[in-house]
């Protein structure tokens, strides 16, 4: 048996607590004085205790129901300047690979709920969970790198807090759903502002309890690629003739070169408990998604099974009704006697 708490505890204590104390004290006083109201106050005490029990709402297990399980897909996308490096599928920008892979995942996992978290100089929730796959694809088609002037460097752990908020909130709202995370980045960590005090990448392991499956997609090559500057206009950024971002730390400020950091990416994958895959050209994602069986994942830990309970307040309610009727009969009799005396 459990208590389902029809009323909050504070309401029970605030409203019914004083009534229980008053009726109990009056019953004890009536017994001491023998004034003939002992039964009446016992009845009123029973009424208030019954009201308290109804507020607690005792219930017994009824049956176990199987609820429908949905997939919730979270895309975590790196939009820092390095993701414009031209070393994907030859000399194409890495973001082109991200666009392809988002579309491939949506196609491979249809009917899911999708969300997008993007990070550059900050991490933001670009798209809340939605069943509108077209919204995800539209976002991917219009996605651009961050404006070069505002770049704060790459930090692979920058989306950590945003991911935790999104995943934890989703788990609380729909605990029976399966959450899939697809983390898309080149793994560079050139800025430590969002990392731990010693400059190390913060661990993604605390998020693993909310992640059922997914993958870390790594973009770029060991040789690296150069990145176009982006000023927010269509004439700049990846795929244009805009000047390359330069490396001001080198003599003569040559074009900066971004290289994939697979060590960081593999570490993130291990901490999240998902697979790592290197993406160098627009291939399919079947080798990742074919191994994800949403129903099997949900059945494995019993999240599809929801215990239901049957309230057992009806005997208490019946007893309360009898006591109220008895009290009404008692009061009506006293009223008739008072009228007779006054007449």
N, C-alpha and C positions, 0 to 999 in steps of 0.2 A: 504494500500500500504506500502511496505517496500523497503529498499535500500539494495540490495544484494552485493554491493561493488565489481564490477569486478576488479577494481584496488584499491590498498591500498590508504588510505587518503593521506599519505605522498607523494606518487607518483603523485597524482592529484595536490597537492599543489606545489610540486617541478617542475613538467613538465608543467602543464597547467596553474598554477596560474600566472606566469609571462606573459604568452601569453594573458590571459584575461585582465590583468592590462594594457599591452602595447596597445592592440586593443581598450580598453575603453578610454585610454588617447588620442590615435590618433584620434578616432571618435570625442571626445570633442574638440580637437584642430582644426579639420577640420570644425566643426560647427562654431567656433569662427572666423576662417580666411576665410571661404567661398571659399576654394581653389578647390571645386568641387570633393573632395574625401570622402565626408561624407557618401554616400551610400556604397562606397567600404569598408570603415572601419566598418560600421555597419554590412555589410555582413560578414567580417572576425571575428568580435566580435561574431556574431551568430554562426559561425563555431566552435569557441573555446568553447563557452558555450554548444553547442550540444555535443562536445567531452567530456566535464566534466559530462554532464548528462548521457551519455553512460557509463562512468566510474563508476558513482554512481549506475547504473543498477536498476532502479525502477522496482518493480514486484508486481503483485496482486495475492491473493490466488487463486489457481486452484482447488485442490481437496485434500481430505484426504485419504492417502493410509494406508493399514494395512500391517505392516512388520512382518516377521517371528521372533518369540521370541525363543531364545536358553537359556538353563540353564548353568550357570557357577558355578561350584562346587569348593569351596576352602577348602582343608583339612589343618587344623592348628594343628600340631602334636608336643607334648611334648616328647623330647628325653633325658631329664635329667636323671641322675642316678637313681632317685626314680622310674622312669617308668620301671625299671628292677625288682622292688619289687615282690616277689613271693607270691602274694595273689589274683591272678585272676584264676577263675575256679579251685579252690583248692590251689595248690602251683605252678601254672604257672606264668611266668612274665607278667606284665601288657601290655608290648609291643605286646604280642601275641594277646591280645584282640584288640589292635589298628589295627593290620594286618587284623584280621577277619572283623572288622567293616568297614575298608576302602573298602575291597572287597564287603561287603554286600551293602554299599551305591552305589558303582559303578554299581553293578548288579541291584539295585532298580531304579537308575536314568541313564539308558543307553542313549547313543547319546549326552551326555552333553560335555561341555569343562571342563577339570579338571586342578587344580593347587594344589601344595603342598608347604606349608610354615612350616618349622621345626624350633624348638627352643630348645637350651640347654644353653651353655654359651653365645651364641648369636643367633639371629634369621636370617634365610636365606631363600631365595626363592629357593627351591629345584627343582621345576618343574614349568615352566610357563604354562599358559593356553594352553591346547592341547586336541584334540579330540581322542588321542591315549590312550584308557583306559588301554592297556597293559603296557604302560610306568608307569602309576600310580601303577598298581599291582606289577610290577617289583620293583619299588622303595619300596613299602611296604614290599615285601618279603626280600629285602636286607637291610632294615633299622636296625640299631643297636643303642644301647644307646651311649651316649657320653663317651669318654675315661675318666676313673675315675681321672687320674692325672690332667686333665685340667678342671675338674668340678669347676664351680663357684657358685654352689648352685642353687636352684630352684627359679624362679621368673615368676609367671603366667602372668604378664603383659609385659614380655620381647618381645613378638612378636607384640606388639601394633603398632609400627611404620611400620614394614614390612607389616602388614595387611592393614593399612591405604593406603600405597603406592600401594599395589596390587589392593585393592577394588576401590579406587578412579580412578586409571588408567583404570581399566576395565570399570567403569561407563562412563568415558569420551570417550573411544573408541567405546563402544557398549551400548549406553544408553537404548536401547530397550530390552536388555537381563535381565534375572532374576538371581540374585546372591545368592547362598546358601553357608553358612559357617558351617562347622562341626569342632568344637573345641574339641580336644582330650587331656586330661590331668588328673593328680591326684589332681590338685588344690593346691599343696604345694607352699608356698612362703617363702623359708628359706633364701633368699638373697635379700636385699633391694637396690642393686646398681642401678637397672633399675626402681625402684619404686619412688614415690614422696619423697620429703625431710623428711616427717614425718614417712616414712616406710609403708604407706598405699598403697594398690594396686591401680594403676592408672585406671581410668574409661574407659571402652570400649564403653560407650554410644555414643561418637562422631562417631563411625563406623556404628551405627545403620541405618543411612540414606542410606547406600549402601548395607545393608543386608536385603534381602526379607524373608528368611526363613533359616532353618537349625536346628542345635542342639548343645548342649554342652554335650559331653560324659565324664562321670567321672569314673576313674578306681581306684581300691583299696578298702580296707575295713577299718573300724574304728580300728580293731585290728592291721592292718598293716602287712608288710612283710619285709624280709631281701633282700638285693641286692648284687649280685655278682659283683666283681671288673672286669673292662674291660680295657685291655691294647691295644686294636686294633687288637688282633689276634683271630683266631677262637677257640682257647683253653680257652678263657676267656669270661666273660660276661654271660648274661642270658642263662640258659639251660646247663651250663657247671659245672665243679667241682672247678671253681676258688674260691679263698677265698672271704668271704663276706666283704663288705665295713664296716669299723668300725666307731664307734662314739668316736672320740678323746676327747670329752668333758666329758665323763663318766669315772669313775675309772676303770682301767683295760681294757679300750677301747673295750667294747663288740660290737657285730655286730649292726650296725645302723638299726633302724626300721622306715620305711616310712608309714605314714597313710594318707588316703584320707582326703582332706579338702573340704567337700561339701559346706560349707558356701561360700568359694571363687568361686567355680564352679557355684553355683546358682546365685551369684551376676553377674558373667560374662554373664550367660544366660539371666538374666533380663535386663542387659544393652544392649546386642545385640538384644533383642527382640525375642529370640528363646527359645525352650524347653530345659530343663535339663533332662538327663536320666542317671541312675547309671548302669554301665556295669560290671557285676560280672561273666558272663559266655557267651559263644558264641551263643547268641540268635539272631533272626532276627531284622531288623530295620524297619519293615513295619509300626509299630505304629508311627514312625516318618515320613517316606517318603510318606505314603499313604495320609497324610494330605497336601502334597505339590503339588498343581496344578499350573504348570508354566504358562499355558495360562490364567488361572483365575487371577493369581497375576498380570500378565502384563496387562490384560484388566481392572483390577480394578482401576488403576491409569492412564490409557490412554497412557501408554508408547508404545503400539503397533501402535498407530495412529500417523502418520507422515504427517504434512501439507506440501504440495508442492505448488510452486509458478510459475507463468508464467511471464516471462520478458516482459516488454512493451517498449522495446527500439526501436522496428521497426519504430514507427512514427518519433522518433528522428533521427534514421538512414536515413530515407527517406528524412527528412528535410535537414540533413547534405549533402546528395548526391546532392540535388537540389542546395544548396549553393555552393558546390564544383564545380558543372558544370557551375553555373553562374560565379564563379570566374575564371574558366578556359576560358570561353568565353570572359570575360572582359580582361584578360591578353593577349589572342590571338589577340584581336582587338588592344590593345596598341602596341603589337609587330609589327603588320602590319603597323600601323601609323608611328612607329619609323623607319621602313625600308624605307617607302616612303619619309620621311623627309631626311634621310641620303642619299638616291639616288638623 
